[in-house]
């Protein structure tokens, strides 16, 4: 299926047990060298095999690894990989293959964007979040000590090659995390998918390939709905940031112990409750958030061992700062009045929200931990 955002377009190929097809598609690039970038966990599962097969069937291929974990998503990691790539003889015909989740996709994406001011990038996503969310964005960014995704640029992949068989090795934590992004898509963009999604969600993470194909396909449609005319996600595409203001703060506070989609799920519930307290939404919206998030096996509030005050402090460094002129003590947020209906300030799907209101909701009692 084609992914189109303004003048940017690239194919997204989704299959099951299609490792041969992935190698064949990569070989068609005719790259001078293939740099397969993955974390050390994915390297053991898929990286060594893919690199070996590429070496035999496509041309010179090298596996470049980085440590797993949010703490390693920084410029130091990108610099180290760039030095290794150049030492290997990378040139303008080299292709970077991002093999892994959203974290690896961002590291490899920024590496591809910076080498020779831009070389080819192919995503081979291995997590739910990557398959239905991060690889569909042109944003390539890493973290700093001040927050998530604050340093980066835009770089388009030439192709996405996704195999749902790779999701079979995902830990339950990562499967649930991916469903946090799916729930966000249903609530903020595509409410028509909510009834079936409620039936398909599994707290135990046991998803049939048919269900995964539907979930991924619906999420692709949701993302296309708001980015087809906004490739840089600075207008309607900002809707994709629903739940991310608090979600990123939760991720940063826990140093990645709470995965991205799980943080977004908490952030979405917080956003719904903030909207209700500010008089924009009714209790039904909040109840729907709780229903879908819980059905995915995710927390609906901050776990008891997460410092709500620290989460509240990180809100001031949210990456949506600057889109709106906000009064002191306010931050721009994506809020809903009902499923699929976003509050706006002018043309932007953002509204200024008192930080105190968000912090009040964050201080609400935590729910029991999912099993």
N, C-alpha and C positions, 0 to 999 in steps of 0.2 A: 504494500500500500504506500502511496506517496505521502510524505509529510511536507506541507507547503505553508510557509510563513512569509508573506509579502513576496520578495524576489528570491527567497531562499527555499530550496526544494531538495529533498533527498529521500531515497527509498527506505522503507522500514519492512524488513522481512521477518515474519514470525512463523515458527514451526515447532515441531516436537521431534526429538531424536534426529537432529539434522546437522550433526557435526561435519559430515562429508560436504554438505552444501556450504557451510561456513568457510571451510578451507578452500573450496572451489571459487567462491565469490571473492575471497581475499586474493587468491592467485590471479584473478582477472585484472587486478589493479596494476600488475606488472611493476611493483615497487622495487627500487634498488636494494632496500632492506626493510624488513618488518620488525618494528620494535613493539613487542607485546608487553604491556604494562599491567601488572596485577599486584595485589597484596600477597603476602607470603602464604596465606591460607588458600586463596584461589589458585596460586601458582601450583601448589601440591595437588589440587583437585583437577584443574584443567589447563593450567599454564604451560607446564612442561610438555604435555601431550600436544597441545595446539602448536607450540613453537617447533617441536620435532617434526610434525606433519608439514608445517609451512616450509621448513628447511628442505624437506624432501620434494615437495610438490610445487613450491612457489618461488623460492629463492632464499638468500641469506635471511635468517630470523634469529632474534635474540630476545630472551626473556629478561625484562627489567622489573625488579620487585621493590616494594616499599613495605614497611611495617603496617599491619592493620591498625585501625583505630583513628578516631577523630583528631587526636593529638598530633598525628603525622600529616594532616592535611594542611601543609603550610609551604611557604616559599622555599624553605630549606630543602624540603623533599623534592620539589620541582627542580631546583638548582642541581641537586645531586644527580638526578636522573638525566638532566640535560648534559652534564659533564660526561656521564657514561655514554650517552648517545653519540656525542661528538667524538669521543675517543674511539668508538666503534666505526666511525666513518660515515655517520648519518649525513645525508645531503638533501637537496630539495625534492628528490624523487622517493625519499623514505616515507613510509606510512606508519603511523602510530596506531596500534590496536589496543583500545581500552577494554580490558577483560576483567570485569568485576562489577561492583555496585556503584552507587552514585559518588562515593568518595573517590574511588579509583578513576571514575569517569571524569571528574573535575580535575584531578591531578594530571591525568593523561591528556585531557582536553587543553589545559593551560600549557602543558609541555608542547603539544602540537602547534598551538597558536603562537608560541614564542620562538620555536626553532625556525631559523631562516625567515622570521616574520610570518610564518604560517605554512605548515605542511599538512598532508592529508591525515584525517582522523576517521577511524572506524570504531563504532561502539559494538562490543559483544557483551551485553549486560547479563549479569548472573544473579541479580536480585529482583524482587518484584518492584521495589521503588525505582530501580534503574530502568527496568523494561517499560514502565508505564508513565514515568515522570521525568527523571533527570536527563535521560538521553534525548528527550524531545526538546530540550532547551538549547539555545545557542550560547547560554551563559557558562563560562568556564572560570571558576574562582576558587580561591583557597582562603583559609582563615588567618586571622591575626590575633594578638592578645586582646584586642578590643571587640572581637565578635566573629561571627561566621560569614564567610563569603564576601569579605570586604575588599579583597584585592583580586582583580581578574579582568577578563575582557570577553569579547564575543568571538566564537569560532564555530563554523558549521561543520558537522561530520559529512563525509561523503556517503555514508551508509550506516544503517543499524541492522545487525544480524542477531536475532533473538531466538533462543531455543528453550522452551519451557522445561525440557528435561534437566537443565542445569538448576532449576529451582528445587529439585528433589533432594539436593544436598544442603539446602538452606536450613539453618537452625530455626526453631519455632519463633524466636525473638525477631528474626529478620522477615519471616513471612508475615507476622503480625504487623510489623512496621510498614511493610508495603501496603497492607490493607488500610492503614491509617491515611495514606494518600488517596486511596480509592474512595474511602468514605468522604474525604474532603471534596473530591471531584463531584460526588453525588449531591452533597449538601449545597455547595457553592455554585456549581455550574450546570449540572445535568440531573436534576431531581427526578426525571423520568426513569432513571436506573435504580432509584432507591427501593421500590418494592421487591424487585428480583434480587437486588443486592442483599437485602435483609435475609432472604432465603438462602443465598449462596455463601454468606459469610460463615466461617468455621473457627471457633475459638481454638480448636486443636490444630489448626493449620493444615488439615488434610483436604487439599483441593484437587479435584480431577482436572486433567488437562483441558477438557472441554470447558469447565468453569473458568479456568485461567484465561483461555482464549477469549471468552466473553468479557471477563473483567478487564483484560488488557485492551481489547477492542473498544469498549465503552470509554475507558480512560483516554485512549488516543483521540476519540471523537470529542471528549470534553475539552482536552487541551487544544485541539484544532479550532474549536468553537471560539476561543478567546485569543488565539495567537495568529490566526490566518492573516490578519491585517496588522499585527503588532509583534514582529519577530523579536524585538528587544524587550518585550514584556514591560513596557513603560506606560501603557494606557490600559486597555481592557485586559491585557495579559496579567496585570497586577492582581486580578482575582485569584490567580494561582497561589498568591501569598496568603490566602485565607488560612488561619491557624498558625502561620509561621512566625508572627511577632512573638508570641509566647513560646511556640515550639522551638525556635532557635535559641531562645533564652534558656529553656529547659535543657536542651542539648549541651549548651555551653557550660551551664552550671554543673551538670553531671559528667562533664568531660566525655560525652558520648556513651555513658552507661545506659542512658535512655536513648534508643535509636531515633533516627530522624522522623520516620512516620509516626512513631509512638508519641513523640513530642508534638507533632502537628495535630494528632488526635486530641491530646490534652488541650492544646492551643485553640482548637476549633470549639470545644465545649466551653472554654473560658470566653471566647469571643461571643458565642451565643448567649451566655449568661450576662455578659457585659451589655450586649444589645438589649436584652430584656430589661435590665436594671435602668438603662438610659431611656427606656420607653419606646424603643424602635421595634421590638419583637414581643411575641407572647410566649407563654410557657410551653406551648406545643412545639415550637422550634427547638427549645432546649431539650425537651423530652425526646425528640427525634435524634438529636445529637447523641444523647446518652444511649439510646437504643442501638444505633448503628455502631458506635464505638465499642460498646460492651459486647456486641455480637461478634466483633473481630477479635475479642480477647484482650482488649487494650484498656489501660487506665482511663477513667473519665475525669480524674482530678490528679493533682500532684501526689505522688506517693509520699508517705509520712516521712521518709528519710531524705527527702529533697528539701533544701533550704528555700522556702518561699521568698524570703527577703532577698537572697542572692539572685533568684530568678527575676524578681522585681527590679533589681538594680541593672541587670543586663538589658532590660527593655529600652533603656535610654540609648543603646547602641544599635538599634534595629536598622537593617539596611534600607528601609523605606524612608528614612529621614531625608528631608529636602524636597519631597514631592509636593508637600503642602506647607503653607505658612501656619505653623502651629503655635499657640500661645505657650508660654512657659508651663511645664508640668503636664504637657499633652504630647501624644505621639500619634502619627497616622496609622490607622488600622483598616483592614478589610472587615466590614461587618455586614450581616444579613438582616433583612426584615422578615423574610420567610425563605424557604428553600429556593435557591436559584435567583433570588432577588437581592442585589447588592446595593447598599447605600452609597451615594456618590456625593462628591464635592465638585461641582461643575461636571466635566467629562471624566474625571478620575474616580475609579471605584474605591475610594479611600475617604475616611472621615477622621477628624481630630478627636482623640479620645483621652480623657483625663487619666493619667498614669495611676492616680489614686484609685480609680474605679477598677482598673485591671488588678492592682495589688490587693484590693479588697476581695475580689473573686479568688485570687490565688491563695488567699489565706483560709478559704473554705476547707472543711474537714476532707481528708483524702479518703478515697474508696479503698476497699480491700484489694490486695494485689491479685491479678489474674493468676489462675493456676497454671 
